[in-house]
Amino acid sequence: MMDQIVLLILAIVLFGVGLYALLGKRNVIKILMGIEIMTIAANLVFIALGTEFQTIGDETFIWFTEFALVFPLISLAVGAAVMALGLALVINNYRHAKSVDTDEMATLKR
């Protein structure tokens, strides 16, 4: 039980760091990194809640549910696709406006 609480606290800290990067920056690459950190925090929550720690004698065994194993893998695959699309938009914006600032993204409409 205590190990799950430590993992959940770590997930909360990671989510806060990602939220700071998402809301506090104007650089699109840093915003994408913040989104990815928040996704990793959500995956850590799924893994933490899907584990069971069992102590037998001096050894501790960890049991994972199927959900804790499969969902983070699917989420990482979808996150990689989203990141590739976001980076493609950043590259296109940089070629057109010579900037990765969020205010310059409006120039892609023209």
C-alpha positions in Angstrom: 0.0 0.0 0.0 2.8 2.4 0.9 4.6 1.7 -2.5 1.4 2.7 -4.3 1.2 5.9 -2.4 4.8 6.8 -3.3 4.1 6.1 -7.0 0.9 8.2 -6.9 2.8 11.1 -5.3 5.4 10.8 -8.0 2.7 10.9 -10.6 1.2 14.0 -9.1 4.6 15.7 -9.2 5.2 14.7 -12.8 1.7 15.9 -13.7 2.4 19.3 -12.1 5.7 19.6 -14.0 3.9 18.8 -17.2 1.1 21.3 -16.5 3.6 24.0 -15.7 5.4 23.3 -19.0 2.0 23.3 -20.8 0.6 26.6 -19.3 3.7 28.6 -18.6 5.6 28.4 -21.9 5.1 29.9 -25.3 7.5 27.6 -27.1 5.6 24.8 -28.9 8.3 22.2 -28.4 8.2 22.8 -24.6 4.4 22.6 -24.7 4.6 19.2 -26.5 7.1 18.0 -23.9 4.7 19.0 -21.2 1.9 17.1 -22.8 4.1 14.0 -23.0 5.1 14.3 -19.3 1.5 14.5 -18.3 0.8 11.4 -20.4 3.6 9.6 -18.6 2.1 10.7 -15.3 -1.2 9.2 -16.2 0.4 6.0 -17.3 2.2 5.8 -13.9 -1.2 6.2 -12.1 -2.6 3.3 -14.1 0.5 1.2 -13.3 0.4 2.1 -9.6 -3.3 1.3 -9.3 -2.9 -2.0 -11.2 -0.2 -3.4 -9.0 -0.5 -5.5 -5.9 2.5 -5.7 -3.5 2.6 -8.9 -1.4 5.2 -9.6 1.2 6.0 -13.3 2.0 8.7 -13.6 4.5 11.6 -11.4 3.6 10.7 -11.1 -0.1 8.2 -8.7 -1.8 6.3 -9.8 -4.8 4.7 -7.5 -7.3 1.6 -8.6 -9.3 0.3 -6.6 -12.3 -3.2 -6.7 -13.6 -3.8 -7.0 -17.4 -5.0 -3.4 -17.5 -1.9 -2.1 -15.9 0.2 -3.9 -18.5 -1.7 -3.2 -21.7 -3.2 0.3 -21.3 0.2 2.2 -20.8 1.5 0.4 -23.9 -1.4 1.6 -26.0 -1.2 5.0 -24.5 2.5 5.3 -25.4 1.8 4.3 -29.0 -0.9 6.9 -29.3 1.3 9.5 -27.6 4.1 8.8 -30.0 1.7 9.4 -33.0 0.5 12.7 -31.4 4.1 13.8 -30.8 5.0 13.0 -34.4 2.1 15.1 -35.7 2.9 18.0 -33.3 6.6 18.0 -34.3 5.5 18.0 -38.0 3.5 21.1 -37.3 6.4 22.7 -35.5 8.7 22.0 -38.4 6.2 23.4 -40.9 5.8 26.5 -38.8 9.5 27.0 -38.4 10.1 26.7 -42.2 7.3 29.3 -42.8 7.7 31.8 -39.9 11.3 31.0 -38.7 9.9 30.7 -35.1 8.5 28.1 -32.8 6.5 30.6 -30.8 2.8 29.9 -30.3 1.9 33.4 -31.5 3.5 32.6 -34.9 1.3 29.5 -35.4 -1.4 31.8 -36.6 0.6 32.5 -39.8 0.0 28.9 -40.9 -3.6 29.9 -41.7 -2.5 32.1 -44.6 
